[in-house]
Amino acid sequence: MKRFLILFLILVSGWITPRAHGAEFEYGPRPASAIYDPEARLSPEMAKPLAAELAKIKNRDRVDIIVVALADVGSLPPETVARRFGEAWGNDLLHAVVLDVANREDGPWVYVGGKSIEGDRKEFVPKMLKDILRRARQEPDRDACLHSAVTQTSDLLRYLLGYVVTKGEALQTEAVSLRNEKEKRARQLRILMIGSAVGFLPFCGILFLAISALLRRRPRHFPPILWTRRFGAPYAGGNNATADLGRVRSATPNSNP
């Protein structure tokens, strides 16, 4: 029973703390709408469709974006004000605040916070926010500038949420892709080697036939004969020397010796 009581107190304290923090915020608790415009500075033609679009992407994609339109922020930097709105009204996982200040012409300002930008994201999220603001500030009027910042920020949050949900799957997919790429390269190498061997055999055959044809077409003749003079063989390259073997007696039949 005591354990259940301690667990209940922990849950209650965790439930009360964020709301107390929100109540202490100078702008009060977060409104139901995704647009906080206390002085109705935004035109209805822009505010109503934008609020509906933010509510739609929040329900569909879990993208939490708050658009804050203020007349003045005093001496505070707009970046600090946007961060304070995000810390007070944003959820813990991932949130963004798009701030527009009426008496400033260098806006809007975007703050992205939450646990999802911890770790390796702290490096590229500021760069992406810088690109978002640069593109948004190129719009011709203030409403288009604010709408561009909201649209690009929603895309960034969708990317970050997808990165959170599918990070493990992405790593597995990358490993599978690398393995498939290695197997593909090995298969291509084997095919190349086999193709080279198959293509080399006809080349050898053609080379052999060409050499054989060249050898057959060369002139055919007997090799030169080395003539040497032999004794008593004038018609075979010798000399005219003769030898006298004496008179040969003729043999007669029925003669006595």
DRENDO-1510 file (C-alpha; in Angstrom, 1 decimal, always signed):
<recs>
REC; n; res; u; v; w
REC; 1; MET; +0.0; +0.0; +0.0 .
REC; 2; LYS; +2.8; +2.4; +0.8 .
REC; 3; ARG; +4.4; +1.7; -2.6 .
REC; 4; PHE; +1.2; +2.6; -4.4 .
REC; 5; LEU; +0.9; +5.8; -2.3 .
REC; 6; ILE; +4.5; +6.9; -3.3 .
REC; 7; LEU; +3.8; +6.1; -7.0 .
REC; 8; PHE; +0.6; +8.1; -6.8 .
REC; 9; LEU; +2.4; +11.1; -5.3 .
REC; 10; ILE; +5.0; +11.0; -8.0 .
REC; 11; LEU; +2.4; +10.9; -10.8 .
REC; 12; VAL; +0.5; +13.7; -9.2 .
REC; 13; SER; +3.6; +15.9; -8.8 .
REC; 14; GLY; +4.6; +15.3; -12.5 .
REC; 15; TRP; +1.0; +16.2; -13.6 .
REC; 16; ILE; +0.9; +19.4; -11.5 .
REC; 17; THR; +4.4; +20.7; -12.2 .
REC; 18; PRO; +4.0; +21.6; -15.9 .
REC; 19; ARG; +0.7; +23.3; -15.3 .
REC; 20; ALA; +2.1; +25.3; -12.5 .
REC; 21; HIS; +5.0; +26.3; -14.7 .
REC; 22; GLY; +2.5; +27.3; -17.4 .
REC; 23; ALA; +0.5; +29.3; -14.9 .
REC; 24; GLU; +3.6; +31.2; -13.8 .
REC; 25; PHE; +4.3; +32.2; -17.4 .
REC; 26; GLU; +3.7; +35.9; -17.9 .
REC; 27; TYR; +1.4; +35.2; -20.9 .
REC; 28; GLY; -0.6; +32.7; -19.0 .
REC; 29; PRO; -1.5; +29.1; -20.0 .
REC; 30; ARG; -1.5; +27.9; -23.5 .
REC; 31; PRO; -4.6; +28.7; -25.5 .
REC; 32; ALA; -6.6; +26.0; -27.3 .
REC; 33; SER; -5.8; +27.5; -30.7 .
REC; 34; ALA; -2.4; +27.1; -32.3 .
REC; 35; ILE; -2.3; +30.8; -32.8 .
REC; 36; TYR; -1.7; +33.2; -30.0 .
REC; 37; ASP; -2.7; +36.7; -31.2 .
REC; 38; PRO; -3.9; +38.7; -28.2 .
REC; 39; GLU; -4.3; +41.9; -30.1 .
REC; 40; ALA; -5.8; +40.3; -33.2 .
REC; 41; ARG; -3.0; +41.7; -35.3 .
REC; 42; LEU; -3.2; +39.0; -37.9 .
REC; 43; SER; -5.9; +39.3; -40.6 .
REC; 44; PRO; -8.9; +36.9; -40.3 .
REC; 45; GLU; -8.2; +35.8; -43.9 .
REC; 46; MET; -4.8; +34.5; -42.8 .
REC; 47; ALA; -5.4; +33.5; -39.2 .
REC; 48; LYS; -8.4; +31.2; -39.7 .
REC; 49; PRO; -7.0; +29.0; -42.5 .
REC; 50; LEU; -3.6; +28.9; -40.7 .
REC; 51; ALA; -5.1; +27.8; -37.4 .
REC; 52; ALA; -7.1; +25.1; -39.2 .
REC; 53; GLU; -4.0; +23.9; -41.1 .
REC; 54; LEU; -1.9; +23.8; -37.8 .
REC; 55; ALA; -4.7; +21.8; -36.1 .
REC; 56; LYS; -4.8; +19.4; -39.0 .
REC; 57; ILE; -1.1; +18.6; -39.1 .
REC; 58; LYS; -1.0; +18.4; -35.3 .
REC; 59; ASN; -3.7; +15.7; -35.3 .
REC; 60; ARG; -2.3; +13.9; -38.3 .
REC; 61; ASP; +1.4; +14.2; -37.9 .
REC; 62; ARG; +1.8; +15.1; -34.2 .
REC; 63; VAL; +3.6; +18.3; -35.2 .
REC; 64; ASP; +3.2; +20.9; -32.4 .
REC; 65; ILE; +3.6; +24.4; -33.7 .
REC; 66; ILE; +2.6; +27.6; -32.0 .
REC; 67; VAL; +2.3; +30.9; -33.9 .
REC; 68; VAL; +2.8; +33.9; -31.6 .
REC; 69; ALA; +2.0; +37.4; -32.8 .
REC; 70; LEU; +3.0; +40.2; -30.5 .
REC; 71; ALA; +3.0; +43.9; -30.8 .
REC; 72; ASP; +6.2; +44.4; -28.8 .
REC; 73; VAL; +8.7; +42.4; -26.8 .
REC; 74; GLY; +10.3; +45.3; -25.1 .
REC; 75; SER; +14.1; +45.0; -24.6 .
REC; 76; LEU; +14.1; +41.3; -24.8 .
REC; 77; PRO; +15.6; +39.6; -27.9 .
REC; 78; PRO; +12.9; +38.0; -30.0 .
REC; 79; GLU; +14.8; +34.7; -29.9 .
REC; 80; THR; +14.6; +34.7; -26.2 .
REC; 81; VAL; +10.9; +35.4; -26.2 .
REC; 82; ALA; +10.3; +32.6; -28.7 .
REC; 83; ARG; +12.3; +30.2; -26.6 .
REC; 84; ARG; +10.3; +31.1; -23.4 .
REC; 85; PHE; +7.0; +30.4; -25.3 .
REC; 86; GLY; +8.3; +27.1; -26.4 .
REC; 87; GLU; +9.5; +26.1; -22.9 .
REC; 88; ALA; +6.2; +27.1; -21.3 .
REC; 89; TRP; +3.7; +25.9; -23.9 .
REC; 90; GLY; +5.5; +23.2; -26.0 .
REC; 91; ASN; +5.4; +19.5; -25.4 .
REC; 92; ASP; +8.4; +17.6; -24.1 .
REC; 93; LEU; +9.1; +15.6; -27.3 .
REC; 94; LEU; +9.2; +18.2; -30.0 .
REC; 95; HIS; +7.7; +21.6; -30.5 .
REC; 96; ALA; +8.3; +24.9; -32.4 .
REC; 97; VAL; +7.3; +28.5; -31.9 .
REC; 98; VAL; +7.0; +30.9; -34.8 .
REC; 99; LEU; +7.2; +34.5; -33.5 .
REC; 100; ASP; +6.2; +37.7; -35.2 .
REC; 101; VAL; +6.7; +41.1; -33.6 .
REC; 102; ALA; +4.7; +44.0; -35.1 .
REC; 103; ASN; +7.3; +46.7; -34.4 .
REC; 104; ARG; +10.2; +44.7; -35.9 .
REC; 105; GLU; +10.9; +44.3; -39.6 .
REC; 106; ASP; +13.6; +41.6; -39.3 .
REC; 107; GLY; +11.3; +38.7; -38.3 .
REC; 108; PRO; +9.9; +36.2; -38.0 .
REC; 109; TRP; +11.8; +34.1; -35.5 .
REC; 110; VAL; +11.6; +30.3; -35.0 .
REC; 111; TYR; +12.4; +28.3; -32.0 .
REC; 112; VAL; +12.5; +24.5; -32.0 .
REC; 113; GLY; +12.8; +22.6; -28.7 .
REC; 114; GLY; +12.2; +19.2; -27.1 .
REC; 115; LYS; +14.1; +16.0; -26.4 .
REC; 116; SER; +14.1; +15.1; -30.1 .
REC; 117; ILE; +16.8; +17.6; -30.9 .
REC; 118; GLU; +19.3; +16.3; -28.4 .
REC; 119; GLY; +22.5; +14.6; -29.5 .
REC; 120; ASP; +23.6; +14.8; -33.1 .
REC; 121; ARG; +20.8; +17.1; -34.0 .
REC; 122; LYS; +22.1; +20.1; -32.2 .
REC; 123; GLU; +24.5; +20.6; -35.1 .
REC; 124; PHE; +22.2; +20.6; -38.1 .
REC; 125; VAL; +18.9; +21.9; -36.6 .
REC; 126; PRO; +20.3; +25.5; -36.2 .
REC; 127; LYS; +21.6; +25.4; -39.8 .
REC; 128; MET; +18.2; +24.3; -41.1 .
REC; 129; LEU; +16.4; +27.0; -39.1 .
REC; 130; LYS; +18.8; +29.5; -40.6 .
REC; 131; ASP; +17.8; +28.4; -44.1 .
REC; 132; ILE; +14.1; +28.5; -43.1 .
REC; 133; LEU; +14.4; +32.1; -41.9 .
REC; 134; ARG; +16.5; +33.2; -44.9 .
REC; 135; ARG; +13.9; +31.8; -47.4 .
REC; 136; ALA; +10.9; +33.1; -45.4 .
REC; 137; ARG; +12.3; +36.7; -45.2 .
REC; 138; GLN; +12.6; +36.8; -49.0 .
REC; 139; GLU; +8.8; +36.8; -49.3 .
REC; 140; PRO; +7.2; +40.1; -50.6 .
REC; 141; ASP; +4.9; +40.8; -47.6 .
REC; 142; ARG; +4.6; +40.1; -43.9 .
REC; 143; ASP; +1.8; +37.6; -44.1 .
REC; 144; ALA; +3.5; +35.6; -46.8 .
REC; 145; CYS; +6.8; +35.7; -44.7 .
REC; 146; LEU; +5.0; +34.3; -41.6 .
REC; 147; HIS; +3.2; +31.6; -43.6 .
REC; 148; SER; +6.4; +30.5; -45.3 .
REC; 149; ALA; +8.1; +30.2; -41.9 .
REC; 150; VAL; +5.2; +28.1; -40.5 .
REC; 151; THR; +5.1; +25.8; -43.5 .
REC; 152; GLN; +8.9; +25.2; -43.6 .
REC; 153; THR; +8.9; +24.7; -39.8 .
REC; 154; SER; +6.2; +22.1; -40.0 .
REC; 155; ASP; +8.2; +20.2; -42.7 .
REC; 156; LEU; +11.2; +20.3; -40.4 .
REC; 157; LEU; +9.3; +18.9; -37.4 .
REC; 158; ARG; +7.8; +16.2; -39.6 .
REC; 159; TYR; +11.3; +15.2; -40.6 .
REC; 160; LEU; +12.6; +15.2; -37.0 .
REC; 161; LEU; +9.6; +13.2; -35.8 .
REC; 162; GLY; +10.1; +10.7; -38.6 .
REC; 163; TYR; +13.8; +10.5; -37.7 .
REC; 164; VAL; +12.8; +9.8; -34.1 .
REC; 165; VAL; +10.3; +7.1; -34.9 .
REC; 166; THR; +12.3; +5.3; -37.6 .
REC; 167; LYS; +15.9; +5.9; -36.5 .
REC; 168; GLY; +16.4; +2.2; -35.7 .
REC; 169; GLU; +14.6; +1.1; -38.9 .
REC; 170; ALA; +16.7; +3.6; -40.8 .
REC; 171; LEU; +19.9; +2.1; -39.4 .
REC; 172; GLN; +18.8; -1.4; -40.3 .
REC; 173; THR; +17.8; -0.3; -43.7 .
REC; 174; GLU; +21.1; +1.4; -44.2 .
REC; 175; ALA; +22.9; -1.8; -43.1 .
REC; 176; VAL; +20.8; -3.9; -45.5 .
REC; 177; SER; +21.5; -1.4; -48.3 .
REC; 178; LEU; +25.3; -1.6; -47.7 .
REC; 179; ARG; +25.2; -5.4; -47.6 .
REC; 180; ASN; +23.2; -5.5; -50.8 .
REC; 181; GLU; +25.5; -3.0; -52.4 .
REC; 182; LYS; +28.5; -5.2; -51.5 .
REC; 183; GLU; +26.8; -8.3; -52.9 .
REC; 184; LYS; +25.9; -6.4; -56.0 .
REC; 185; ARG; +29.5; -5.3; -56.6 .
REC; 186; ALA; +30.8; -8.8; -55.9 .
REC; 187; ARG; +28.3; -10.2; -58.4 .
REC; 188; GLN; +29.2; -7.7; -61.0 .
REC; 189; LEU; +32.9; -8.5; -60.5 .
REC; 190; ARG; +32.2; -12.2; -61.0 .
REC; 191; ILE; +30.2; -11.5; -64.1 .
REC; 192; LEU; +33.0; -9.2; -65.4 .
REC; 193; MET; +35.6; -11.9; -64.8 .
REC; 194; ILE; +33.6; -14.6; -66.5 .
REC; 195; GLY; +32.8; -12.3; -69.4 .
REC; 196; SER; +36.4; -11.4; -69.7 .
REC; 197; ALA; +37.4; -15.1; -69.8 .
REC; 198; VAL; +34.7; -16.0; -72.3 .
REC; 199; GLY; +35.7; -13.0; -74.5 .
REC; 200; PHE; +39.4; -13.9; -74.2 .
REC; 201; LEU; +39.0; -17.4; -75.6 .
REC; 202; PRO; +37.7; -16.3; -79.0 .
REC; 203; PHE; +40.5; -13.7; -79.2 .
REC; 204; CYS; +43.0; -16.5; -78.6 .
REC; 205; GLY; +41.4; -18.6; -81.3 .
REC; 206; ILE; +41.4; -15.7; -83.8 .
REC; 207; LEU; +45.0; -15.0; -83.0 .
REC; 208; PHE; +45.9; -18.6; -83.5 .
REC; 209; LEU; +44.1; -18.7; -86.8 .
REC; 210; ALA; +45.8; -15.5; -88.0 .
REC; 211; ILE; +49.2; -16.8; -87.1 .
REC; 212; SER; +48.5; -20.1; -88.8 .
REC; 213; ALA; +47.4; -18.3; -91.9 .
REC; 214; LEU; +50.5; -16.1; -92.0 .
REC; 215; LEU; +52.7; -19.2; -91.7 .
REC; 216; ARG; +50.9; -21.0; -94.5 .
REC; 217; ARG; +51.3; -18.0; -96.8 .
REC; 218; ARG; +55.0; -17.7; -96.5 .
REC; 219; PRO; +57.2; -19.0; -99.5 .
REC; 220; ARG; +58.1; -22.7; -99.3 .
REC; 221; HIS; +61.6; -23.9; -100.6 .
REC; 222; PHE; +64.1; -26.5; -99.7 .
REC; 223; PRO; +66.8; -25.5; -97.4 .
REC; 224; PRO; +70.2; -24.7; -99.0 .
REC; 225; ILE; +72.5; -27.7; -99.6 .
REC; 226; LEU; +76.0; -27.6; -98.5 .
REC; 227; TRP; +78.1; -29.0; -101.3 .
REC; 228; THR; +81.3; -30.8; -100.4 .
REC; 229; ARG; +83.8; -32.2; -102.7 .
REC; 230; ARG; +84.2; -36.0; -102.4 .
REC; 231; PHE; +87.0; -38.2; -103.6 .
REC; 232; GLY; +86.4; -39.7; -107.1 .
REC; 233; ALA; +82.9; -38.4; -107.4 .
REC; 234; PRO; +83.0; -35.6; -110.0 .
REC; 235; TYR; +79.3; -35.7; -110.6 .
REC; 236; ALA; +78.5; -35.4; -107.0 .
REC; 237; GLY; +80.7; -32.5; -106.3 .
REC; 238; GLY; +84.0; -34.4; -106.0 .
REC; 239; ASN; +87.2; -34.2; -108.1 .
REC; 240; ASN; +88.7; -36.1; -111.0 .
REC; 241; ALA; +91.1; -38.2; -109.1 .
REC; 242; THR; +91.4; -41.9; -110.0 .
REC; 243; ALA; +93.2; -44.8; -108.6 .
REC; 244; ASP; +94.9; -47.6; -110.6 .
REC; 245; LEU; +94.1; -51.0; -109.2 .
REC; 246; GLY; +96.2; -52.9; -111.7 .
REC; 247; ARG; +95.2; -55.3; -114.6 .
REC; 248; VAL; +92.3; -57.5; -113.9 .
REC; 249; ARG; +92.7; -61.0; -115.2 .
REC; 250; SER; +89.8; -62.3; -117.2 .
REC; 251; ALA; +88.5; -65.6; -116.1 .
REC; 252; THR; +88.1; -68.4; -118.8 .
REC; 253; PRO; +86.1; -71.5; -118.5 .
REC; 254; ASN; +87.9; -75.0; -118.2 .
REC; 255; SER; +91.4; -73.4; -117.8 .
REC; 256; ASN; +93.9; -74.8; -115.4 .
REC; 257; PRO; +95.6; -72.5; -113.0 .
</recs>
